[in-house]
Every structure is written in structure tokens, then in C-alpha cells.
Amino acid sequence: MEEILKTGLEAMGLSPSPEQLAAMTRYGQMLMQTNETTNLTAIRTWPEVARLHFLDSAALLNVADFAGKAVADVGTGAGFPGVPLRIMRPDIRLTLLDSVGKKMDFVRGGCISLGLEDVTCLWGRAEEMPQLREGFDLVVSRAVAELPLLAELCLPLARVGGLFLAMKKTDCDLEVARGDFAVRALGGRVREIRRYTLPGTDVEHAVAVIEKVRPTPPQYPRRWAQIKKRPLLG
């Protein structure tokens, strides 16, 4: 796994240290071991974990400047993309959120094992945490919901001038177009869609780069049941 990570990260123009490679390998080992008894991820082989979790997460470092930023990972699941980002950029101030307790238990334990005690791990729903509102330079999320719904969970957390990075499949143009009304209503604007291919694969993914241009109106976010029932579609 360590060699796949090293080769893949270097192909992406990143320069991991031996300590960073060891930390990612250790976290991957913990993930694989825990996944034998607790369903954390459907990705179950070493090459897939290395490429589809770690390299995919690290790809965000080529999309935005993370140096010294306050970062929120909404719906982090088993810690992606947040944990690899924190390993590669030790200077970020990272908050991980997920509504599934067993996943946050794993992520919290994994961060402690790696010595990342300064990472904040929160169990709960992003829309039910008003204390986080407009507190982050970067908000990231991967495979949580379609953009019209996801924007309402994530954009309220970004401060004006910050970015929301929504990780998507490469054929996301229609989804992004459908989400444009919600993005604008929540104080954002779609800047671009960045696409990339994961090294060692033919898998192409995309990131919708959304800029926070004004404060989110106070009536948002709504409760999750309301977001699902009446998404902001114009």
C-alpha cells in the first residue's frame, strides 16, 4: 500500500514524507481491520483503499490552497477526505462530522492513534450545529448527497470568501446545474468543475468548486427532513 501511495501522490505532483506515507498506511490498516467486523466502507482491498480513498482525498490539494486553513469535512464516513488531507497538510485545523456514531468512533480512535489529537471529531448532523456556522475557510464533502441537498448542509459552514468543494463523479454537469439555484440561494456561486484521473486507474472524478460570496440567509439550513422533502430547486 505504501508504494502505491508514494507513486500515486508523486504522480499528482505531491511530495509525501516517509512519515506521512507511514501514517496513511497505518490508518489504512486500521480501516481494513475494523471493516472486518464493522461496516465502514465497501472498498475492501489494499489497492482500492490506497487509490479510491487516499489518493482521491489527496487530489483536493491540487484544487485549492489548504495551507493553514480551517477545514470541515461533512459526512466524513471513515475519515475521507479529511484524514488524508490532515496527514498531508499538518497545518490545517480540521473538523470531521458524521451522523453515524460507529464511524465517528473509528475516526476518533484512528486520529488519536496517529497522534492527531488536535482534530475535532463531531458526531451529529451539520445542519444541527449552529456553532459551526460560517466558521471554515474550506468545507469538503464526498459522496454524501446530490448537490441541491448537499449545498444546504455545507455552504452555511463556509465563511464569506471561503470555498465549498463537493467531490462528485465525472458526469456531474447536470447535477451541478440542478444545484445552481440552491447554491445561489445559500450565498454561493459555482466557480468551476475540476476533473482528475486517479493514478494507476482509469477512474475519473470531479470536484465542484463553489465560492461563498455572501452570508447564508438565516433561515438556512433547515432540518434534514425538510431539505429532503423540499430541496431548493427554484
C-alpha positions in Angstrom: 0.0 0.0 0.0 2.8 2.4 0.9 4.4 2.1 -2.6 1.0 2.7 -4.3 0.6 5.8 -2.2 4.1 7.1 -2.9 3.9 6.5 -6.6 0.3 7.9 -6.9 1.0 11.0 -4.8 4.1 11.8 -6.7 2.2 11.4 -10.0 -0.2 14.0 -8.7 2.7 16.4 -8.1 2.7 15.9 -4.3 5.8 15.0 -2.2 4.9 12.8 0.8 7.4 12.3 3.5 8.2 8.8 4.8 6.3 9.7 8.0 3.2 10.8 6.0 3.3 7.6 4.0 3.6 5.5 7.2 0.7 7.4 8.8 -1.6 6.8 5.8 -0.6 3.1 5.7 -1.3 2.8 9.4 -4.7 4.4 9.0 -5.5 2.1 6.1 -4.5 -0.9 8.2 -6.8 0.2 11.0 -9.6 0.7 8.5 -9.2 -2.7 6.9 -9.0 -4.4 10.3 -12.1 -2.6 11.7 -14.0 -3.2 8.5 -13.9 -6.9 9.1 -16.4 -6.5 12.0 -17.9 -3.1 11.4 -19.1 -1.9 8.0 -17.2 1.3 7.4 -16.6 1.1 3.7 -17.5 -1.1 0.7 -13.9 -0.7 -0.5 -12.1 -3.7 0.8 -8.8 -4.4 -1.0 -5.5 -2.7 -0.3 -5.0 -1.2 -3.8 -8.6 0.1 -3.8 -8.2 1.6 -0.3 -5.0 3.3 -1.4 -6.3 4.7 -4.7 -10.0 5.2 -4.1 -9.8 6.6 -0.6 -6.3 8.1 0.0 -5.4 9.3 -3.5 -8.9 10.5 -4.2 -8.8 12.5 -0.9 -5.4 14.0 -1.6 -6.5 15.1 -5.1 -8.2 18.1 -3.4 -4.8 19.5 -2.6 -4.5 20.3 -6.3 -7.8 22.0 -6.3 -7.5 24.6 -3.5 -4.9 26.0 -1.2 -5.3 24.2 2.2 -2.2 25.8 3.9 -3.2 27.0 7.4 -6.9 26.8 6.7 -9.8 25.8 8.9 -11.4 22.8 7.2 -14.7 21.0 7.8 -15.3 17.5 6.3 -19.1 17.0 6.2 -20.2 13.4 6.2 -16.6 12.1 6.6 -17.6 8.5 6.9 -14.5 6.5 7.7 -12.4 9.8 7.6 -12.3 10.7 3.9 -11.2 13.1 2.6 -10.4 14.8 5.9 -7.8 12.4 7.5 -5.5 12.1 4.4 -5.7 15.9 4.0 -4.6 16.4 7.6 -1.8 14.0 7.2 -0.5 15.7 4.1 -1.2 19.2 5.5 -0.4 19.2 9.2 -1.1 22.9 9.4 -4.8 22.7 8.7 -7.3 23.0 11.5 -9.6 20.1 10.8 -13.2 19.3 12.0 -14.7 16.0 11.0 -18.5 15.5 11.1 -20.7 12.5 10.6 -24.1 11.4 11.8 -23.2 7.7 12.2 -21.8 7.0 15.6 -19.8 3.9 14.8 -18.0 5.7 12.0 -17.1 8.7 14.2 -15.9 6.2 16.9 -13.5 4.7 14.4 -12.3 8.1 13.1 -11.7 9.5 16.6 -9.7 6.4 17.6 -7.8 6.5 14.4 -6.8 10.1 14.8 -5.7 9.5 18.4 -3.6 6.5 17.3 -1.9 8.7 14.7 -1.2 11.5 17.2 -3.7 13.8 15.6 -5.3 14.9 18.9 -6.0 18.4 17.6 -8.5 17.1 15.0 -12.1 17.8 16.2 -14.4 14.8 15.7 -18.1 15.6 16.0 -21.0 13.1 15.9 -24.1 14.7 14.6 -25.7 16.4 11.6 -24.1 19.5 10.1 -27.5 21.3 9.9 -28.0 20.9 13.7 -24.7 22.5 14.7 -25.2 26.3 14.6 -22.0 26.9 16.5 -20.1 25.9 13.3 -21.9 28.4 11.1 -19.5 30.4 8.8 -16.5 29.2 10.7 -14.5 27.5 8.0 -12.2 28.6 5.1 -12.9 25.3 3.3 -15.8 22.8 3.5 -15.3 19.5 1.8 -17.7 16.6 1.3 -17.6 13.3 -0.7 -20.5 11.1 -1.8 -23.0 12.4 0.8 -25.9 13.7 -1.2 -26.8 15.4 -4.5 -25.7 19.0 -4.8 -29.2 20.6 -4.3 -29.3 19.0 -0.8 -25.6 18.9 0.0 -25.2 22.7 -0.6 -27.7 23.4 2.2 -25.6 21.2 4.6 -22.2 22.6 3.7 -22.4 26.2 2.4 -23.7 27.6 5.8 -20.5 26.4 7.4 -18.2 28.3 5.0 -17.2 31.9 5.7 -17.6 34.5 3.0 -14.6 34.2 0.7 -14.2 30.6 1.5 -14.8 27.5 -0.7 -17.1 24.5 -0.7 -15.5 21.6 -2.5 -18.1 19.0 -3.5 -16.5 15.7 -4.7 -18.5 14.1 -7.4 -18.4 11.6 -10.3 -17.1 13.0 -13.5 -20.5 13.1 -15.2 -21.8 15.7 -12.7 -22.6 18.6 -15.0 -26.4 18.0 -14.8 -26.3 17.6 -11.1 -24.3 20.9 -10.7 -26.7 22.7 -13.0 -29.7 21.4 -10.9 -27.9 22.6 -7.8 -27.2 26.1 -9.0 -30.3 27.6 -7.6 -29.6 26.2 -4.2 -26.0 27.4 -4.3 -27.0 30.9 -5.2 -29.8 31.0 -2.6 -27.3 29.9 0.1 -24.8 32.6 -0.7 -22.5 30.8 -3.1 -21.6 30.6 -6.8 -20.2 27.7 -8.8 -16.7 28.8 -9.9 -15.8 25.7 -11.9 -15.8 21.9 -12.1 -12.3 20.4 -11.9 -11.7 16.8 -13.2 -8.9 14.4 -12.4 -7.9 10.8 -13.0 -6.7 8.7 -10.1 -3.1 7.5 -10.8 -2.9 3.8 -11.6 -6.6 3.7 -12.7 -8.9 4.9 -15.4 -11.2 6.3 -12.7 -12.1 9.9 -13.4 -13.7 12.1 -10.7 -14.7 15.7 -10.4 -14.9 18.5 -7.8 -17.4 21.2 -8.0 -15.6 24.3 -6.7 -18.2 26.7 -5.1 -17.2 30.1 -3.7 -19.1 31.6 -0.7 -19.8 35.2 -1.9 -22.2 36.4 0.7 -23.6 35.2 4.1 -26.1 32.4 4.0 -29.7 33.7 4.9 -30.6 33.0 8.5 -33.5 30.6 7.6 -31.0 28.1 6.3 -30.1 25.3 6.8 -33.4 23.7 7.5 -34.0 20.4 9.2 -32.8 17.4 7.1 -36.4 16.1 6.7 -37.4 19.5 5.2 -34.3 19.6 3.0 -35.1 16.1 1.6 -38.8 16.9 1.1 -38.4 20.3 -0.4 -34.9 20.7 -1.9 -34.0 24.2 -3.2 -34.6 23.7 -6.9 -36.1 27.1 -7.9 
